[in-house]
Amino acid sequence: MVKYKLIPSFYCFCNYQYLLLCIYVVTNVSYTYVNEFQM
């Protein structure tokens, strides 16, 4: 039972970390793009 409950929470945590990483990359790329575009 404990194992079964642990797996979904771990999966959610991994998804959350992946989402944060995606947001971080997208913001960095758009930020550099805006800087290059303004120059």
C-alpha positions as CSV (number, residue, x, y, z in Angstrom):
1,M,0.0,0.0,0.0
2,V,2.8,2.4,0.9
3,K,4.7,1.5,-2.2
4,Y,1.6,2.1,-4.3
5,K,1.1,5.6,-2.9
6,L,4.8,6.5,-3.2
7,I,5.0,5.8,-6.9
8,P,2.4,8.4,-8.0
9,S,3.8,11.1,-5.8
10,F,7.3,10.4,-7.1
11,Y,5.9,10.6,-10.6
12,C,4.2,13.9,-9.9
13,F,7.5,15.3,-8.4
14,C,9.4,14.3,-11.5
15,N,6.7,16.0,-13.7
16,Y,7.0,19.1,-11.6
17,Q,10.8,19.2,-11.9
18,Y,10.5,18.6,-15.6
19,L,7.9,21.4,-15.9
20,L,10.2,23.8,-14.0
21,L,13.1,22.9,-16.3
22,C,11.0,23.5,-19.4
23,I,9.9,26.9,-18.1
24,Y,13.5,27.8,-17.2
25,V,14.7,26.9,-20.7
26,V,11.9,28.7,-22.5
27,T,12.4,31.9,-20.5
28,N,16.1,31.8,-21.0
29,V,15.7,31.2,-24.8
30,S,13.1,34.0,-25.2
31,Y,15.2,36.4,-23.1
32,T,18.3,35.8,-25.2
33,Y,16.2,36.1,-28.3
34,V,14.8,39.4,-27.2
35,N,18.2,40.7,-26.4
36,E,19.6,39.7,-29.8
37,F,16.6,41.1,-31.6
38,Q,17.0,44.5,-29.8
39,M,20.6,44.9,-30.7
